[in-house]
């Protein structure tokens, strides 16, 4: 099994690296930036995302380090991803405090009818173009207030979204092992005080890759959880050895994972094949339909609804449950589409002849609990031995801003009052 998991990780790396002839692994440093005197006295926040780390994985697979640190600090029963529970939308919600419909990253791929351009997460030109991203990411918020930041491959961190990139960042690739990433974070914290980042964001993709390829209950997924857990243990030990004052860790994930019924997928409704009338975007756990003639929306909706099966629901986006924040009234960038077809887990939509993966995400977390994500926190600013209830991921942003003493000038969806009680003292 170890051999098969190693082969999987190698294959995943080859796929990613094949996107470009030469992978750019060099660190990018924005010159002439320094912490001011006030910034040098601030706490440190290391925010770690492990893609696809389902809310129950730590206990399910006995992630010893994460359980130890979270038991000593803050352990949420679960964190609720924004809808849809997909990687890019949720990483951007965590880092901006906005729902996907408000920050514009509504899927891993979509079409912008104002730009007349398509966005795809695998396209580096898209991924590093800040005009696609709404909101002010935490690193930009920090930099604008003279607090140095660094990011190791968090979604959007190589873009100029929000007006300022992190002082230290890397273009996205999957050549670095978890242990190599740990060392790069530690090296940032060894820099002189005036150049040392006080906000660091860090990303691990391994658990999501294993969950997709093998499913959430597979031995390979368990091994990926332990791989990341070992890296967290290494990170905490090495950071502690530096002797820095007031260091805080926040461990999050973007979504969960569920085994899907890939052998009996749902067919794309035949009516949608007509490209003169429709565009559709299929993430398999969500099918978004854009009707090119607005006068046809209601007619098409009625036809789709009349011909649906019991395995999925059909919604006019303005009729979606309000708690999803994914309707016409929320769609700031006109990217969602007017009609949504939502399969009931574990069903997925799949084009004829296409293949899918064993594990998937994207469903409504309130309907499919396997979509729920993880939130743990520990460090000098956090209370000890505290377990808290579920909360939405948009509330992480104001929490980090509060710890770092950053002023939020633009409207966000997250609210400080939700997570402020987990802090030891008021600022």
N, C-alpha and C positions, 0 to 999 in steps of 0.2 A: 504493500500500500504506500510506503514511503516513496518507492520508486515511481509509482503512478502519479503521486502528488507533485514530485519534483519535475516529472515530464510535463505535467499540466502547467506549472509555473513557468517552465522554459518556453512552452508553446505560447502562453499568454504574452510573454515578453517579446517573442519573435513577431507576433501579430502586431503589437504596438510599435515595435521598432521598424517594421516594414513600411510604416506610413511615411517615413522619411529615409532617404538614403543614408544620411548621417545624423545620428541623434545628438542634439545639443545638450550636453550634461553640465555645462559650465554655469557657475553661479553668476547672477547679474547683480551688480552693486550700483545703486544710484549715488553719484558722488556729492560731496559737499553738504551732507546732512549730519546734524549732531543733535543729541538730546540737550535740552536746556537744563538749567539747574533744578527746576521743579520736576522735570521728567526723570532725572537720575534718582530722585528720592521716591518714585512711585513703585508700587508692587510689580512683580513679573507675572504675566499670565501666559501659560503654554496651553493652547487649545488644540486638542488632538481629535481628528476624525478618523474612524475606521469604517470604511464603506461597507454597508450591508450587515453591520453588527447588530443582530436582532436583540430586542430588549431582554430576552431570556438567555442569550448565549453565554454570558459570564457564569451563571449558575449551571446551565445545561452542560457546559463543557469544563467546568471547574477552572476558570481562569484565575489562578491563585493570586497573582499580583493585583489585578483589578478588583477582585473581591476584598482583598486586604485593605487596599487604599480607600475604596469606596465605603467599606464598613467603618473605617476610621474617620471618614469625612461625610460626604453627602451621597446618598444613593437614592435615585428616583425609581419608583416602581416601573415607570416607562416614560419615554418622551414621545409625543404625538407629532409625526411628520406633517408637513403641509401637503395639501393635495395638488397634483398627484405625487404619491410616495416614490419619487424617482430621484436619481443622484444629483444632477445639476440643479434642478429647482430647489432641492432641500439644502444643499450646501450653500446656495446663495441666500436662502431664507435664514439660515443660521448666522451668516456673516453680515447680513443687512437688517435683520429684524422685520422683514417684509414678506407677505405671502407671495407666491409665484405670480399670481395675476397682477400684483402691484409692482414687482420688480422686473417683470417681463420674461424671465427665464421659465417659461411655462412647461417645458419638456426638454428632453435631451436633444431633440430636433424639432424644428417648426419652421413656418414660413411667416415672414413679416410683410403684410400687404401694403404697408406704407413705404417701407424700404424697397419692396419688390425683390427681396433677397431671402435665401434660405439660411438657417442656422443649423449646424451640426456639431456636436461636442467633439467629434474626431477631427474637425477641421481647425488646424492651428490658427489660421487667419481669423476665423470666427471667434475662437476661444480667447484670443488675445486682443480683440477689438472691443474696447470699453463701451462703444455706442450701443451694443446689444444689451447692456446690463444697467438696470435702474438701481437706485439706492446708493448709499455710502457704505462700502465695506469697512469693517473694523480697522483694517490696516490704514485705509485712507483717512478715516476719522482720527486715528492716532497721529499719523504723519502731519496732518493739518494743524495739530496742536503740539507740534514739536516733540512728539514721542516716537522714537525709532521703532520700526516693526520689521518682521521677517516672515516669510511664508515658504513652506516646502511643499509646493504642488497642490495647494487648496484650489478648488474650482475658481477660475477668474482672477487668480492672484498675479498672473503674468500680464493682465490687461491694465489699462489706465482707467478702469471704472471708478467713479467717484472722484476722479481728478488727480489721484496720486497713487502710484504703485508702492508696494513695500520697499524699503531701502535695500533689503536683501531678498532675492527670490530666485526660483529656478523655472525654466520652461518645463512643461509636463513630459514625462517619460516614465518608464518603469524599470530602469536599469539599476536604481539604488535599492539595496536590500533594506529591510527595516532597521537593522543594526547600523548600516551606513547613514541612514537618516538621523538616527539618534546621535551619532557622532557630529553630524553637521549642526544640529541644534545645540549641542554642548559647546561646540566651537564658537557659535554666535554668542553664547553666554560667557565666554572667556574674553571677549573683546573689551577694550577699555570702556569705562563707564559712559563716556560721552558718545560712543559709537555702538553701545550694546542695546539690542532690542528688548523692549519691555512687553511687547505683544508678539507672540510667535504662533502661527497656525501651521499645522502639520497633518499630512494625509497619508493613510495606509489603504491600498486597494485590495489586499490579498483575500480578506474574508468574503468580500463581495464576489470576487472571481471564482472562488471555490464554491460558494453557495449557488451561483448561476450554473456552473458546469456540472456539479455533482449533486446539488440539492442541499437543503439546510440540515438534514439529518446524517449526512455522509461523514465518514472518517476524515476525508480530505478537508472538509469544512472545520471539523474539530481541530485538525493540525494547524490550519490557518489561524484559528482563534488563539491557539497556544503560541504560534509564531509571533503574533502581535502582542500578546500578553507578556512574553519574554522581553520584547522590545520595550514595553512600558516599564517593566522592572528594571531593565538596564538604564533607561532614561532617568528614572527617579533617583536611582543610586548615584549615577554620574553627576546629576544636577546637585544632589545633596552634598556630594564631595567637594563642590565648588565653594560651599560655605556662603552662598548668597542669602541675603535677608529677604523675607516676604515673597516666596515663590509659590505660585498657585497653578494647579493642573485642572483642566476641564476636559473630560473624555466624553465625546459625543459620537453618534452615528447619524446617518442621513435617513435610513429606513431599515426595515427588516427583510424577511425573505420567506417564501412559501413554495412548496413543491406544487407544480402546476400539472394539469392534464394535457400534456403535449401530444399524446397519442390520439386524442379526440378533440381537435380544436374547432372553434366556431368559424364558419365561413363568412367572409366579407359579403354583406348584402349586394346582390347583383346590380341594383340600381346605381350604386356608387362607382361602378366601372366607367361611367360616362364622364370623361375628364373635361368635356365642354361645360358641364353643369356643376361638377363638384371637384374639390380637392379633399382627400382624406389622409389622415396621419395616424398610423397604427403603431402604438407602443406595446401592443398585444394585451395589456391589461387595461387599456383605454384606447378607444377609437374616436378621434375627433373629426368632425365633418364640417367643411366650409362650403356653404351654398353660394355660388357665384352670383345668382340672381336673388336678391333679398326677398322679392315677391314670392319666391317658391319655397321659402323656409318652412312655413306652416304645412303646406301640402306634402312636402318631402318628409317632414317629421311624422305626419299622420300615416303615411305609407310605411315608413320604417317601423313605426310602433305597431301597426296592424300585422306586419309580417315577422315580428320578432319571435324568438323562442323563449322558453322559460329560463334559459341560461344567461340572459343578459337584459339590462334595462336600457331604455331609450329616453333621453332627456333633451328638451330645449334647454340650452345652457342657463337661461334666465330662470328656469324652474328647478335648478339644482338646489339641494339643501343649502341654506345660508352658511352653515358652519364650514363648508368646503371652500368658501371664498373664491369660487371659480366660475362665476356667472358673468353675464354681459355687464352688469353693474360694476363688477370688479376688474374687468379686462382692460387695463389701462393702455395696453399697446395693440389691441385688436389682433391678437395672435391665437386665441383659443379655438374659434369656430363656433357656429351657432347650434350644432346638434352633437350630443355626446352619446356614444354607445359604450356602456359599462358592463363588462362580463362579471358574472358571479364566480368568485374564487371556488375552485381552482381553474376555472375555464379561461381560455385566452382566444383572441382573434388571431388567425394566421392565414396568410395568403397561400393559395395552392402551390405546392412545390417548395415552400420555404421551410426551414428547420427552426427549431426553438431550443431553449435551454431547459434544464431540469428545474431550476429555481427561478422565480420571478418576484417582482415587486411592482408597485404602482397603484394597488387597490386602496380604497378608503380605509384608513386605519381604525375608524370607529366600527366598521363592519367586519373587517378582517384583522384581528388582533396581531397576527403574524407580521403585519407591516410596522408595528411599533418599534421605535428605536431606543437607544441607550443614552442615559445621562448620569455621569459620575463626576464628582468634584472633590478635591482635597487640597489643603494648603493653609497658609497662615490666615487668610481672609475668611475661610469657611468654618462654620460650626462643626463640631465633632459628633460622630455617631448619630447622624440624623437621617432618617428615611422619610422621603416625601412622596406625595401622590403624583399622578401623571400631569403633564402640562404640555402646551404647544411649543414647538421649537423656536418660534419667533421671539420668545421671551429671553433667550440666551444673550442676545445682542445688548439690551440695556443692562443686563447683569455685568457683562464684561466691561462696558463703558463705565459703570459705577465703580468697579474695583480699580480701574485705571484713572478715575477722576476725569473722564472725557465728557465734554458737553455735547449733547445731541441737539442739533438745530433743526433738522428736517423731520417731518412726521414719519413715524414708523408704526407698525402694527403691534410690536412687542411692548409689554408693560413691565416696568421695574418692580411694581408691587407684587407681582407673582413670585419672583425668586429672591427679592430682597431679604425675606426672613431667613434665608440660609446663610447670610453673612453674619460674622461675629459682631460687627459694630457698624453703626451708621457713619457715612462719610461726612 
